[in-house]
C-alpha cells in the first residue's frame, strides 16, 4: 500500500505529511503508543458447526448452496465449519431429522441441513438449523424459500442472515455490498462494487482517471466518489448498480473529497479546499447551485488540516481528522460544527475514522501509524477504551469500514485485497484478492 497516508488518501497526501504545518504550532502531542495494545483474543472460541450438502434433485445446485453457505460462515469468523470427512456415515438417510448423538460425537455444536427441489426454472429451498447447545428435540430454525435457480446465492445469504441472528441476536450482513478502489496504474484508479463475499464485481466509475474515496447513500442506491476526470478533484454521484454516467455534484476549486451522507440522506459532509485550507463543510443533498450541491455551512475553521468526516448513527455528531496539535488525531464535533474536541489521546498518527452505524453505537474504527507500520483499532467514545484489530504480523492494514450490523470490519491490507475481522480482532479472513484500497461497506439492501 506504499505507505499511503490514509486520512485523505491520494488527494491530500502532499498536504497531510504533517509536522511543519500550522497545526504543529499548537499543543505538544500527548499521545501514548497504541501499538502496545494487544489484540483481544481472550475467550474467543468459534462455534463448531456442520454444513452438509443439501438433499437435492439437482446435485450441482445442492453443491453450490453448500459452498455459498460455508463461505458465508467463514467470512462471519464466528464459526468453524467441520470437515465433511468427519460427518457420521449414513447421515443423508436421516433427512432433515438427524441423530443428535452421532453429530455430538464428532464435536458439532450445530448442524445446518437443507433440501432443494427443482421444478423447471424454479426451486424450493428448505433449510433447518439444529443447535445442540439449545434444543436437541427439534430445530431452532426452519425456513422455506421459493425462488429461481439463479437466485440461489441470494436465498442462501438470506438464510445465513437468519442463522447469524439466532446466534448473535443481530441480523447478519450477508447479501450486502462493498465499494472499493481498484488500482490499475499510477494514473488510473476505478471505483468497483462487489457483494460482501467478493462476487458480483462491477465497475461504477467510467472515467479513465483517478476515481477514489467512495461512500454510500443510506438507502444503498447511490455512491459518492472523487474523480480527476476534469483534472480538478470534483465530487460525483453514481447509481450503485453501475452502467450509467456519474453526475458531478460539487466542482469547487481545489479538493471536493471524503464526502459522506448523513444518516437521513439529506446532507453531505465533505472536505473542501476552495478557500485555501482543508476544511469540513456541509452540503445539501437536494438543493443545487452552479457549483453543485449548495453549501449549508462551514463546520471547521482552523489553520490546521481538517478532513475525513464520519457521522454518528443519529446524525447529531461528526468525527473527523485534524492535525491542529501537530499530528493527525480523531476529533469530534456536533453536526453544526459546535463543540469541537479531541477524541484520541493514544497513538501519534490516527486517521480514517468510520463510525459504526448501529443505533446508539459509540464505536469508531480508525487507522493508526507508527514507523511506517499501519494497523486498525477501534475506540469506544463512552468507555474511552481502545481495541486492536490487526497486528504487525498481518502487514500494513488501513481504511477500516464497518458492516451494517457492526459485527465485522473490512479493511485494505498489504497482504493483498480486502480482509474482514470480527469486532474483537480475534479472527481475520480475506474476501477479495485483487488490488484494492478504500473499502466502504454499504447498508442492508432496501426495496427501491
Secondary structure, DSSP 8 states (H G I E B T S, - for coil): -TT--TTTGGGGTTT---SSSGGGGSS----B-GGGS-B--TT---EEEEE---EESSHHHHHHHHHHHHHHHHHHSSEEE--GGGS-TTGGGGTTS--HHHHHHTT-SEEEEEEEEEETTEEEEEEEEEETTT-SSS-SEEEEEEEEGGGHHHHHHHHHHHHHHHHHSS---TT-EEEEEEEEETTEEEEEEEETTS-S-EE---SSSBEEEEEE-TTSSEEEEEE-TTSS-EEEEEETT--S--EEEE--SS-EEEEEE-TTSSEEEEEE-TTSS-EEEEEEEEEEETTEEEEEEE----SS-EEEEEE-TTSSEEEEEE-TTSS-EEEEEETTS-S-EE---B-S-EEEEEE--STT--EEEEEEEETTEEEEEEEETTTTEEEE---GGG--EEEEEE-TTSSEEEEEETTSSEEEEETTSS-EEEEE-S-EEEEEE-------
